[in-house]
Amino acid sequence: MKSLFQNFFLLMAFIEFILGILGNGFLGLINCIHWVKSSKISLSDLIIMNLAFSRIILQCVISLDGVVLVFYPSIYDSEKFIQIREIGWTFSNYLSIWLVTCLSVFYCLKIAIFSHPAFLWLKWRVSQVVAWILFFSVLFSLFNIVSLIRKFSMYSDFLKMKHIENCTEISRRKEMEYYNAQIIGLLWSVIPFIISLISYFLLILSLKRHTRMLQHHITGPRDMSSEAHVKATKVMFSFLLLFVFYLIIMYIGSSNFFLTDTKLSIMIIELAAPLYPSVHSFILILQNKNLKQEFLRLLWLKKGCIKDGVTS
């Protein structure tokens, strides 16, 4: 039964890995091609391109973790593998989270309409604001990697005490220290989440005010500003929803870390965790008309491409 579940796990993990690489690879590659062709790139495309590459690294780390868990369980809990996994996951995870936060702030400042002086000041300096957030996101990711040194030391002490007799109390204390460090590390993700949540609510408020204003002046279909509001809110809402799901999965994973038999729970968590970076990337593609057309052309689903192929 365990072997059957492992085969199912490997199959699903492989499918999720391919889908994640396909979606994020397309986002990164298509923006790189446009950048080379036009010799310039918009700020939003630059954010999405770096977001895609960071998520590719994140997908690779999660997939590597699953493969080692199934095929090489003896080295899964080794200090060296844990250090490699934690460094790769920490940098790519926090960098991708902050990049999505930058995208949320960019959408809010570019699309939302408010007359407050503070908002107008930020709106006129949207490039500088996003650039500073990007700068601090990289610094924050590097800071988290440096903080792993203390966590690695805790885990090393925990393993030493675990194999020494008559050190149960000390081992339990080291275990709780490491567990608390894991939880505190996850709590750092709340900061970008709050920033994205504020941006989302500002965009919703701006959409309501804009719609109310249009109802008093015109009765025709929604204008371009309303369409931009709706598309941006859909993308941001999908991110927030998926991100909450991702945080819950990561918290459960940290809580189950010290159970006696966690292999099954880790497999389930590693099947659920890649949904966040994969699904959101496809939402970004589908909400952008040009990206959607390019993606459908790539998969030979565009009717014109199919007809041309049959004719030729």
N, C-alpha and C positions, 0 to 999 in steps of 0.2 A: 504494500500500500504506500509505504514511504517512497519507494522507487518510482511508483506511478506518479505521485505528486511532484517529485523532483523533475520528472520528464515534462509534466505539465508546466511547472514553474519555468524551466529552461525555454520551452516553446513560447510561452507568453512574454517572458523577458526578452527573447530574441525579437518578437513582433514589435514590442514597445520600443526596443532599441532602434530597429529599422525605421519605424514611424517617426521617432524623435529625431534621428539623424536626417531623415528625408525632409521634415518640416523645417528644422533649424538650419540644416545645410542649404536648403533652397533660399531661405531668408538671407543668410550670410553671403551666398554666392551671387544672388541676383543683385544685391546692393553693391557688392564689389565690382561686378560687371558694369553697372550704371556709373559707378564712381570712375572707373577707368575710361569709359567711353566719353563722359561729359567733363572729366577732369575736375569735378566738384561734386559735393554730396551735401544734402540737407541735414540739419541737426537731428531730425527725427529718424532719418534713414541711418545715420551714423550710430545712434543709440540702438536701433533694431539690429543692425549688423553685429555690433559688439555683444548684444544680448544673445543673439543666435549662437555665436562662437562660445560664449560662456556656458550656455546650456548644453552645447555639444560635449564640452568637457565634463559637465555635471552628469550627463547621460552615460558617458564612458566610465566615470567613477562608480556610479550605481551598478552598471552592468558588470564591471570588474569585481565588485563586491559580491554579487550574486554568483558569478562563476567560481570564485575562490571558495565561497561557502559550500557549494555543491561538490566540486571536484577536489578541492584541497582544504578540507576542514581542519587539518592538523596545523596549518599555518594561519588560519583565519583569525585566531586570537593572539597571534604572535605580536610582539611590540613593533617590529619593523613594518609589518603589513598594516597595522593600525595607524602608524605614523604616516605612511604613504597615503592611505585612504582618507584620513582626517585632514591632511594638508590639501589634497586635491578637492575634497568635498567642501571644506570651509571656504577656500578661495572662490571656487566657481559658484557655490551656493549663494554666498553673500553678495558677490559681484552681480549675479543675475537678478537678485532681489532688488538691489539698489538701482540697477539699470531700468527695470520696470517702473520703479518709483520715479526716476528721471523722466520716463516716457509719460507717466501720469501727470506730473507737474507741467511738462511741456504742453500736453493736450489742454490742461486747465488754463494755463496762461495764454495760449494762442487762441483758444476757442471761446472761453467764458467771457461774458460781457458784464463788467461792473464799473461803477463810476468812483469807487473809493480811491483816494489818492495813493494809499499803500499798494493796492492791487495794480493800479495803473503804473506805478513806479516799477513793480516787478514785471509787468507785462512788457514795458518798453525795454527791459533788460533781460528778456527771457533767455537769450543765449548765454549771458554771463551767469544767470542763476543756475541753469542746467549744467553749465561747465563746472561751476563750483561743486554742485552735487556729485557730478561724475568724479571730480578730483577727490572729494572726501570719501566717496564710495570705494575707490581704489585704496586709499589710505586705511579705511575701515577694514577692508578685506585683509590687507597686510597686517594690521594690528591684531586681527583675530588669529592669523597664522602664528604671530609671535606669542600670543597668549596660549597657544597649544603646547608650548614648551612646559608650562606649569602643569597642564593637564596630562602630558606624557609622563611627567615625573610622578604625579599622583597614581597613574595606572601602573607604573613600574613598581612603586611601593606596595600597591595593592596586591600585585602578583607575588611579590616576595613574601608578604605576610600571609597570603593565602596558603602557601605551601609549608609554612612553619607551624608546628604544633604549639598549643597553648598560647596562641596569639589571635584567638577568635575575636575578642573585643577590639583589638587594634585593627585587625583586618576589616571588621564591620565599619569602623570609623573611617578608614581609608576608602572603603567602598562608598560610603555616604558622601565623602568629600568629592570623589570623582563624579558621582551622580549629580550633586549640586552644581558642579562645574558644567556638566552637560546641559542642565536645565537653564542655567544663566546664559550659556552660549545661545540657546534657542530664543531666550527672551530678547536678545539684541535685535531679532527679526521684527519685533513689535514696532520699533521706531520707524522703519520704512513703511510698514503697514499703516500706521497712523497717518503718515504724510500722504500716502495714496488715498486713504479713506477721506481725508479732508479735501483733497483735490477732487475726488468723486462727488462729494456732496456739494461743493462749490459749482461744479459743472451741472449737476441736477438743478440747483437753485437758479443758475443762469438760464438753463433751458426753460424752466417754468416761467421766469420773468419775460424771456424773449417770446415765448408762445403767447403769453397773455397780452403782450404789446402788439403782436401781429394780429390778434383777433379783433383789436380795435381799429385797425387800419386796412387790412386786406382780408379777403375771404377765399383766396386761391390756395393752391398747394403750398406746402412748406418751402421756404427759401433755402439757399445753400447753407446758411448759418445753422438753421435748424437741423438739416441733414448731418452737418459736421458734429453738432451737439449729440445727436442720437448715436452716431457711429462711435464717437469717443466714449460715451457712457456705456455702450455695450462692451467695448474692449476692456474698459476699466472695471466694470462689474464682473466680467468673466475672470479677470485677474484676481480680484478680491475674493471671489467665491472659491476659486481653485487654490489660492494661497492659504485661506483658512483651512481648507481640507488638507493641504500639504503640512501646515503647522501641527495640526492634530495628529497626522501620521508620524511626524518626527517626534512629537512629544510621547506618543505611545511607544515608539521605538526606543527612546531613551529610558522610559519607565520599565520596559521589559528587558533591559540590557543585562540585569543581574539575576534573572530567573534561572533556574537549574536547566531547563530545556527550552531554549529560545529559537531553535532553528526554524521551526514551523512559523512562528510569529514574524521572524526576520524576513522569511520568504514572502509572506503576505504583505508586509510593509514595503518590501522592495518591488512588489508588483504594483502597489498603489502610488508610491512616491513619484515615478516617472510620468504619471498622468499630468501633473502640473506643468512641467516644462514642455511637454509634447502637445497637449491639447491647446494651450494658450498660444503656441506658435501657429497652429493651424487657424485659430480664430483671427490672429493678426493678418494672415494671408487672405482669408475669406472676406474680411472687412475692408480690404483694399482692392479696388476694382482692377488696377493694373497688375498687382501681384496675383490676384485670382486668375486673370486671363493667362499670365505667364505660367502659372502652376498647372492649369488645365491643359495648356499647350504641351507642357513637359510630359504629362501623363497621357497624351493623345486622346483626351476627352473632349476637346474643342471640336465642334461639328465641322468647321472649315478645314481643320487639319485632317480629320478622318476622311472627308470627301476628297481632298487633294491626294491623300495616300491611296485611296481606292482608284482614282483616276489615273494616277501614275503607275 
